[in-house]
């Protein structure tokens, strides 16, 4: 259901449409007569009515015939067309004016594109490159010949592949990959890997990489939150209470939610 402001606007458009059609009818009558001055005055009235209608329309709502009406009136007023040429062209345009139905749908308003906002912020962050680096470290650890557990090798490969695939992914994909990495390390990987003497340097690099991703994830989510709050606050001015956007938040110890019991990034203190 359209609101009163939209209905009021539609009434104005229809009134100006009717005024234009009346002025075109008057010009057509003048064109078949002998009064040259009346023809010019009538053409000027059509130009005024057409530009009045054009002035209240957005670019996407302007029908092609409106531009044609203006061209017809201008060409006759500047003596580029004769009365006969104007008459022929204007008759065709009049049919389009009479058959036009105005359609204004307020639901066609551009939507807030949360995914696009997140995608732009993610591309500006270091996270895609860091995901690649961590993925490579996991592959190096996997190919080190230090690990003889088939399940550990499969898990490392799965996490590494997920990070690669998700580095340029959506909000859900990025956070899912991060949660998979932290969850896998915290659950069993880290405790097993630190027991292997040949993995000291790769594991140290992995811990540093995870710390850096943790900081970047925190920055990314704050940037997305601030951008969405700014956009909505600017474009939805009529609301007395603006929407609040809650995002997954990250701190020094990994994922931190407002409530207790969130998983901590245990490897940082290992």
N, C-alpha and C positions, 0 to 999 in steps of 0.2 A: 504494500500500500504506500503510495507516494505521500510525502509530507506536504504541508500547506505551502511552503516556500517553492517547492518544485511545481505544484499546481499553479501557483501565481505566475511563475516564470512561463509556463506553457501557455497560459491565457494571454500573456503579453506577446509571445511569439505568434500565436494564432491571430491576434488583433493586427499585428504588423503585416502578417501574411495576407490577411483580408484587405488591408489598406493598399498593399502592393498590387493585388489582383484588380482592385477597383481602379487604380491609377493606370494599369495596363489596358483595361477595357476602355478607359477614357482616351488613351493615346491611340488605340486602334480606331475608335470612332473619328478622332481628329484626322488621322492619316487618310481616310477616304473622303475627307472634305477638301475645301479649297483655301481654308484659312492657314497660311504658313506660320503666322505668329502663334496660333493656338497649338500647332504641332510642336513647336519648340518649347512652349510652356508646358505642354503635356509630357514631353520627353523629360524635361527637367523634374517634373513631379514624380515620374517613374524612378529617376535616378535617386531622388531624395528618399522615396519609400524603400527602395532596394538597399541603400546604404544604411538606413535606419535599422532594417532587419539584420543586415550583416553585422552591425556593431554589437548586437547582443548575443551573437552566436560564437561558440568556440570553433576553432578550425575544423575539428572533426565532425561538427554538426552542419557545416555549410553545404547545401546541395549544389550540384553543378549548375543547375538552371539559374541560380541566383547570380552567379558570376556572368552567365550569358546575358541576363537581363541588363546588368550594368554595362556590359560591352555594347549591347544594342543601343542603349540610351546615349552612351558616350559617343559612339561612332556617328550617330545622327546629330547630336549636339555640336560636334566639331566638323560637321559637313563632310565626313568621310563616306557616309551612306546617304543615298537619296531616300525620299519617303517610301518609294516602292520597295527598295531593299530592306528597309526597316520593317515594313509591313509583312513581307514574306518570312523574315527571321523571327519576328515577334509572335506571329501566329503559332509557330511550332513551340516556342518557349512557353506560351500561355497554357498550352495543353499540359505541360509538365508542372506548371504552377498549380493548376486546378487539381491535378491528380495526387499531388504530394501530401503525404501524411506524416506529421511530426511524431517522432518517437524519442522520448528522453527517459532512459532507465537509470535511476540513481544507483542501481546495483552494479552498473558497469564501471563504477569507480575503480581505479587501479588498486589492487590489493597490496597490503604490506608483504614484501617478499623477504621473509625471514631467512630462507635458504640462501638467497643471493647475498644478503648482508653478511651471513656467516661465511660464505665462500670468499667474499672479498677480504674479510678480516683474516681468514685462515691463510690466504695467499700472501698477505703482507707479513705473516709471522714466520718464525724459523721452524715451525713444527714439521712441515713436510720434509725438510732437509734432515732434521733431527731424527724423524722416524726412519729415514733411510739409513742414517748412521747406526742407529740401534739395531735395525734389521741386519746390517752387515756384521755388527759385532756378534749377534746371535748366530749368524751363519759361520763366522770364524770359530766361535766356541763349538758349534756343532761339528765342524770339520777338523777339530784339533786332535782327534784320535785319543783324547783323554776320557771320552765318555763311551761306556760299553752298554748302557741301558737303551734298549730299543724304544721304550716308551718316552724316555727323556729326549732322545734324538727326534722322535716324531713331534713331541710337544714344542721343541725349539723351532723346528721347521714350520709348524703351524702358526706359531706366534710371529715368526719372521715374515711369513707370507702375508699374514693379516695386516701387519704394519705397513708393508709395501702397498697393498691394495687399498688401504684406508687413508693413506697420507693425503690424497686429494679428494677424499670422500665427504659425505654429509656430516652434519653435527652428530648424528647418531653413530655413523661409521667411525668417526674419529674417536669419540668417547668410548665406543665399544672396544676398539683396538687397544686403547690405553688401559681400560679396565681389564682386558684379557691379559695384557702384559703384567700389570701389577698383581692381578689375582694369581696368575701362574707362578710368578716369582715368590710371592708370599706363601702360597700354599705348600709348595714342595721343591721347586727348582733351586731357589737360592741356597737353601740349607744343604742340598746335595752337591751343588756346583762348588761351593766354597771348600768342600772336602778334597777337591782335586788340586794337587799342588801346582800343576802346570797351567792353571787358569787364573792365576793371581792378577796379572796385568790386564787381560781382557775383562775380568769381572770389575776391576777398579774403573776401567774406562766405561763399562756399562752403567755402573752406579753414578758416575759423573754425568753421563748422558741422560739418565733418568731424572736426575736433579734438574738439569737444564730444561728438559721437556716439561717438568712439573712447573717451573717458573713461567715458561712460555704458555702453557695451558691456562694458568691463572690470568696472565695478561690478555690472552685471546678472549676468554669468557668475559672479562671485565669490559673489553673493547666492544664486543657484540652487545652486551647488556646496555652499555652507555649509548651506543648508536641506536638501538631499538627504542630506548627510553626517549632519546632526543627526537627521533622521527615521529613517534606516536605523539609525544608532547607537542610537537609543532603542527602536525596535520589533524589531530583530533582535538581541536581547541574547545569544542563545545562541551566536552565531558568535564564534570566537576571533579571526578576522581579518575585519574589516569590509570591504565593497567600497569601492574608491576610485573616485571619479567624475572622469574626465578630460573637460574641456570645452575648446572653442576659447577661447584666451586672447588678450587684446588689451592692448597696451602703448602707449606714446607714438607709436610708429611704425606703428600698424595691427596687423594680425594677427601675433602672435608665438607660435610653437610652440616646445616645448623644443629641437627639433632645428634645425639651421641650414638656411638656404635658404628660409625663409618669405618671402612677399611683404611688402614694406615700404610704408608710406603715403608715397610720395615727394612728394606735393603739399604735405605739411606743411612741408617745407624749401624749397619752391619760392619 
